[in-house]
Amino acid sequence: MRIAITARVIVRTLAFAGLVGWLPVCAGESPTRHSQDMITDGVFTQGIEGPAVDKDGILYAVNFAEQGTIGRIMGENQADGFVILPGDSVGNGIRFNSRGQMLIADYVNHNIWAVDMSDRSLSVYAHEPAMNQPNDIAISADDIVYASDPDWASGTGQLWMITPEGDSELIESGMGTTNGIEVSADEQYLYVNESVQRRVWRYTLSKSGRPVDKTLFYQFEDHGLDGMRSDSLGNLYIARYGAGSIVVLSPEGKKIDEYRLKGQHPTNLAFGGKDGRQVYVTMQKRGAIETFEARHPGRAFKLHQ
């Protein structure tokens, strides 16, 4: 395995084999650890996060080979470096807006970066010093960005809304450790989870896109919560950090499925593949990406069509 470093882009090509299938685990069944490696151990750092798929079906994730980078996954056998963030910035969540820009939450310098995909140039999309550390981000069909903002030391968190013009508004403070965040498939709701408190909250989105009328959607009894994504039917997929699984909740807040993973520490997930049903999961301790096929395509995949 060799790494070639240019002025701004790290390139690494990988070759590996030994892929296995996945099996869903429904309530009451014994866990079966089967998953498929998309990218093998140690290619990304343990800061791997924020997977997102662009309109061309290419997968990206943060912290390829070293902290502060964005990696591009071209297929099951190769990955390379796409962007290096300026200075000491480190990315977390990634999303794509309707203009095709890649938006990256930078938890070190309280930024949301925008990447022009045509020339890989970077600009500050939003900057908010009052943020603890923008962690994960979600985006509506009309390009309103929602950012979770945990303070891990105190076990608290905040929720922010960022307009398409880059203006930030604090929606709520004094929450638990806000982490995973997602807009529902019908654009009616925003879901936000709290990792340490193991809660998933649901907000109604007003006509202006502002989250209101917060209600408890689901309470887990064990393990942590991390990234979340919605499928096209409105089911919510949640990375269960420490549990080694992706849990699926229905729009009514009922657990309807669970996918077991090889690793125990999934951080986030994204939908992609030819029909939008391939799920890519970033794995913290492994520095790897695992994958499985879901029953329905992802919300983000449908938005790109």
WOCORBEL-V993866 format. One record per residue. N is the residue number from 1. RES is the residue in one small letter. D_CENTER is the distance of its C-alpha to the mean C-alpha in Angstrom with 2 decimals. Layout:
((N | RES | D_CENTER) (N | RES | D_CENTER))
This chain:
((1 | m | 27.42) (2 | r | 27.85) (3 | i | 25.95) (4 | a | 27.48) (5 | i | 26.70) (6 | t | 27.67) (7 | a | 27.90) (8 | r | 24.28) (9 | v | 22.53) (10 | i | 22.14) (11 | v | 22.80) (12 | r | 22.57) (13 | t | 23.56) (14 | l | 23.09) (15 | a | 25.26) (16 | f | 24.74) (17 | a | 25.66) (18 | g | 25.95) (19 | l | 23.38) (20 | v | 23.63) (21 | g | 22.62) (22 | w | 20.53) (23 | l | 22.00) (24 | p | 20.75) (25 | v | 22.13) (26 | c | 23.54) (27 | a | 24.91) (28 | g | 28.07) (29 | e | 27.47) (30 | s | 27.41) (31 | p | 24.09) (32 | t | 24.18) (33 | r | 22.13) (34 | h | 21.57) (35 | s | 18.68) (36 | q | 18.63) (37 | d | 17.70) (38 | m | 16.15) (39 | i | 16.47) (40 | t | 18.79) (41 | d | 18.98) (42 | g | 19.10) (43 | v | 18.09) (44 | f | 15.14) (45 | t | 15.80) (46 | q | 14.77) (47 | g | 12.42) (48 | i | 10.10) (49 | e | 6.41) (50 | g | 3.88) (51 | p | 5.12) (52 | a | 6.71) (53 | v | 10.26) (54 | d | 13.14) (55 | k | 16.23) (56 | d | 18.00) (57 | g | 15.65) (58 | i | 14.73) (59 | l | 11.51) (60 | y | 10.29) (61 | a | 8.66) (62 | v | 10.02) (63 | n | 13.25) (64 | f | 15.21) (65 | a | 18.60) (66 | e | 18.61) (67 | q | 16.78) (68 | g | 16.33) (69 | t | 15.69) (70 | i | 13.35) (71 | g | 13.98) (72 | r | 14.67) (73 | i | 15.09) (74 | m | 18.11) (75 | g | 18.83) (76 | e | 19.25) (77 | n | 21.68) (78 | q | 20.55) (79 | a | 18.12) (80 | d | 19.11) (81 | g | 18.41) (82 | f | 17.59) (83 | v | 17.68) (84 | i | 18.77) (85 | l | 18.02) (86 | p | 21.34) (87 | g | 23.03) (88 | d | 21.17) (89 | s | 17.87) (90 | v | 14.72) (91 | g | 11.25) (92 | n | 8.03) (93 | g | 5.36) (94 | i | 6.46) (95 | r | 7.90) (96 | f | 11.40) (97 | n | 14.29) (98 | s | 17.42) (99 | r | 19.26) (100 | g | 17.07) (101 | q | 16.02) (102 | m | 12.85) (103 | l | 11.73) (104 | i | 10.52) (105 | a | 10.55) (106 | d | 13.37) (107 | y | 13.94) (108 | v | 17.39) (109 | n | 19.07) (110 | h | 17.56) (111 | n | 16.65) (112 | i | 14.41) (113 | w | 15.44) (114 | a | 16.20) (115 | v | 16.91) (116 | d | 19.70) (117 | m | 18.90) (118 | s | 22.66) (119 | d | 23.68) (120 | r | 20.57) (121 | s | 22.02) (122 | l | 20.12) (123 | s | 20.89) (124 | v | 19.91) (125 | y | 18.41) (126 | a | 18.68) (127 | h | 20.05) (128 | e | 20.62) (129 | p | 22.60) (130 | a | 22.48) (131 | m | 18.81) (132 | n | 18.43) (133 | q | 15.29) (134 | p | 12.58) (135 | n | 9.46) (136 | d | 6.41) (137 | i | 7.50) (138 | a | 8.42) (139 | i | 11.37) (140 | s | 14.52) (141 | a | 16.76) (142 | d | 19.02) (143 | d | 16.58) (144 | i | 16.41) (145 | v | 13.38) (146 | y | 12.52) (147 | a | 11.41) (148 | s | 11.37) (149 | d | 13.93) (150 | p | 15.01) (151 | d | 18.29) (152 | w | 18.10) (153 | a | 21.82) (154 | s | 23.04) (155 | g | 20.59) (156 | t | 20.07) (157 | g | 17.60) (158 | q | 17.55) (159 | l | 15.98) (160 | w | 16.43) (161 | m | 16.95) (162 | i | 17.37) (163 | t | 19.74) (164 | p | 19.78) (165 | e | 22.49) (166 | g | 20.34) (167 | d | 22.09) (168 | s | 20.33) (169 | e | 21.45) (170 | l | 20.98) (171 | i | 20.54) (172 | e | 20.97) (173 | s | 21.73) (174 | g | 22.92) (175 | m | 20.06) (176 | g | 18.80) (177 | t | 15.95) (178 | t | 13.34) (179 | n | 9.74) (180 | g | 7.38) (181 | i | 8.26) (182 | e | 9.01) (183 | v | 12.23) (184 | s | 14.50) (185 | a | 15.81) (186 | d | 19.10) (187 | e | 17.83) (188 | q | 19.88) (189 | y | 17.52) (190 | l | 14.63) (191 | y | 13.08) (192 | v | 12.37) (193 | n | 12.58) (194 | e | 14.59) (195 | s | 13.99) (196 | v | 17.63) (197 | q | 19.25) (198 | r | 17.32) (199 | r | 17.46) (200 | v | 15.53) (201 | w | 17.08) (202 | r | 17.63) (203 | y | 18.99) (204 | t | 21.07) (205 | l | 20.43) (206 | s | 23.81) (207 | k | 25.23) (208 | s | 24.21) (209 | g | 20.56) (210 | r | 21.13) (211 | p | 19.77) (212 | v | 22.91) (213 | d | 24.38) (214 | k | 21.94) (215 | t | 22.48) (216 | l | 21.33) (217 | f | 19.52) (218 | y | 19.28) (219 | q | 20.37) (220 | f | 19.61) (221 | e | 22.46) (222 | d | 20.95) (223 | h | 18.09) (224 | g | 15.03) (225 | l | 11.93) (226 | d | 8.36) (227 | g | 4.99) (228 | m | 6.45) (229 | r | 7.33) (230 | s | 10.99) (231 | d | 13.49) (232 | s | 16.50) (233 | l | 18.66) (234 | g | 16.64) (235 | n | 15.68) (236 | l | 12.66) (237 | y | 10.74) (238 | i | 9.90) (239 | a | 9.22) (240 | r | 12.69) (241 | y | 12.97) (242 | g | 16.58) (243 | a | 17.28) (244 | g | 15.93) (245 | s | 14.77) (246 | i | 12.55) (247 | v | 14.55) (248 | v | 15.14) (249 | l | 16.78) (250 | s | 19.04) (251 | p | 19.39) (252 | e | 22.29) (253 | g | 20.35) (254 | k | 21.75) (255 | k | 20.25) (256 | i | 20.91) (257 | d | 19.28) (258 | e | 17.75) (259 | y | 16.74) (260 | r | 17.86) (261 | l | 16.43) (262 | k | 18.58) (263 | g | 16.89) (264 | q | 16.70) (265 | h | 13.65) (266 | p | 10.29) (267 | t | 7.48) (268 | n | 4.33) (269 | l | 5.10) (270 | a | 6.27) (271 | f | 9.93) (272 | g | 12.65) (273 | g | 16.13) (274 | k | 19.46) (275 | d | 19.25) (276 | g | 15.55) (277 | r | 15.76) (278 | q | 14.40) (279 | v | 11.21) (280 | y | 9.68) (281 | v | 8.61) (282 | t | 8.40) (283 | m | 11.43) (284 | q | 12.48) (285 | k | 16.23) (286 | r | 16.62) (287 | g | 14.80) (288 | a | 14.24) (289 | i | 12.26) (290 | e | 13.55) (291 | t | 13.84) (292 | f | 15.63) (293 | e | 16.93) (294 | a | 16.27) (295 | r | 19.14) (296 | h | 17.87) (297 | p | 15.87) (298 | g | 12.59) (299 | r | 12.97) (300 | a | 11.37) (301 | f | 13.74) (302 | k | 16.57) (303 | l | 16.07) (304 | h | 16.63) (305 | q | 19.81))
